[in-house]
């Protein structure tokens, strides 16, 4: 896949810090409808990519609370969109190991070990990449600079952002 733009990690992280404990009025707050974590993660990724994909059903976009792709707010759908194999507009990520994470990347957690339910964004990594040195920002349990090691989960997966395909 050829990338026409690099992913701006700094912009994604700055956005995460700015809105970790607040809500950007340009986006609906889904907290009372199952959680806002993936909406927040998508906003951060959009801040770092600047490109949405308006493909019905399988794209990644947000127009308003009723006009959005499932991938914008759904944990598994976001993963599927970012790891797609066919070139299409928008940010692209690849599954990776903990050691490969960088600020601006994504983590997904499964609290019960069945499905993934939470999408925090990596905002900082210490010298030694370990859960206690990886700091995240998230909604639905709003957090900023929260150590990954403070979460209790049964399963975890990591996504390294590698670029952006322009329309």
N, C-alpha and C positions, 0 to 999 in steps of 0.2 A: 504494500500500500504506500503510495507516495503522499507525503504531507506537504501542503502548500503553506503551512503556518506552524510555528512552534507553539507549544502550550506555555502560557505565561504563568509559571508557578507563583511568582511574586504577587501578581494580581489576584490569583485565587486565594492566597494566604491573607493578603490584606483585606479582601472581602470577608473572609471567614472571621477574622478578628473584629472587623467593624460590626458584623451582624450576629455574632454568636449569642449575645444576650438580648437581642432585639429582633424586630421583624422589618424587613424592607417593605414599605407600603406598596411597592410595585408588584409584589407577589402575595397571593393568598396564604394565610396561615392555616395549615392542615392539622394543627395540634389536636383539635377536638374531633377530627375525622380519622383517627388512626395514627397520627404522628406527623411531624414536619421534618424529620431527619433527612429524607432523600430529596425533598424539595430544597432544603438548605444546601445539601451536597451539590445538587444540580446548579443552584445559583452560584456556588463557589466555582464549579467547573466552567460554567458559562463566563464568569468573570475572567477566567484564565484562557478561554478559547474564543469567545466572541462570535461563535457560529452555532446556530441551531439547525436542526434537521426537521423540516416540516412534512415529512412523509407520514401520511395517515397511518395510525396504529403502530407502526414500527419505527417511527422517528423519535426525536428528542427535542421537544419544544414546549414553550409556555407562552400563551397569548393572554389568557385570563383563567380564573378558577374553573371554568367549564370547558375551556379549549386548551387542552394540554395533552401531551403524549403520555401513555402509561409509564414510559421510562423516566419522565420528569419526577414522578413522585413514588414510584414503586421500586422497592429494593431489588428484586430479581430482574425486573425489566431494565433498570439502569445498567446493571452488570451486563446483561445480554446486549444492550445497545453499544456500550463502550468497547466490548470485546468482539464486535461483529467482524466477520471475515471479508465481507464485500465492501469495497470502497464506496462511501457515501458521505455527504457533508456532516461535519461535526467533530467533536473530540474523540480520540481513540485511546484506549488503554489496553494493557496486557496483564494477565494474571502474573503475579510475581511472588517471590519469597519475602519475608520480613526484612532481610538484609538489603533488598533492592528498593525498598520504599524511599521516597524523597518527599520533602514538604510539597503539598499540593496534590499528593496522591490520595487514594481512597482505601478505606478499610470497611469490610462488612462483617457484622457479627450475627451469630445465631445464638440466642439465649437458651433455647431448649434443644438445640442440636438437630432440628428437623428442617427448618427453613431459615433463611437469613432475614433479619428484621431491622437492622440498624446500619446506617451508613455515615460514620464519622469521617471527617477530612483531616489528613495529617497536616499539622502546622509547624512542627519542629521535630528534629531527631537529634539526639545527643551523639557523642563520639562513637559509642557502642550501640548499634541498633538492637535494642532489647525493649520489651513492653514497658518497662519503667522509664525508658529514655525517649519513647515516642509520645509526643503530645498531640492531642487532637482537639478539634472544634466540632460542635454538633448542636443540633436542635433535638427536641424530644429528650429531655434531660439536658437542657441547655448547658453548654460547657465551652470553655476556651482554655487552651494550655492544660487540658486534663490528661494525666498519664494513662496510656492504654492499659496499664497494669491494674487500674482501679475498677475496671469492668469485670463482671463475672459472666462468662460465656462458655458455651459448649463447643462452638466451632468458629473459625475465623478465616477470612480470605482477604488477600491484598491485591490491589490494582494499581499498576504503575502507568501514569499518563505518558504517552509517547509522542503525541502530535495532534494536529488538527487538519482535517480535510475541508477546504473551502468549497462552496457550491460552484 
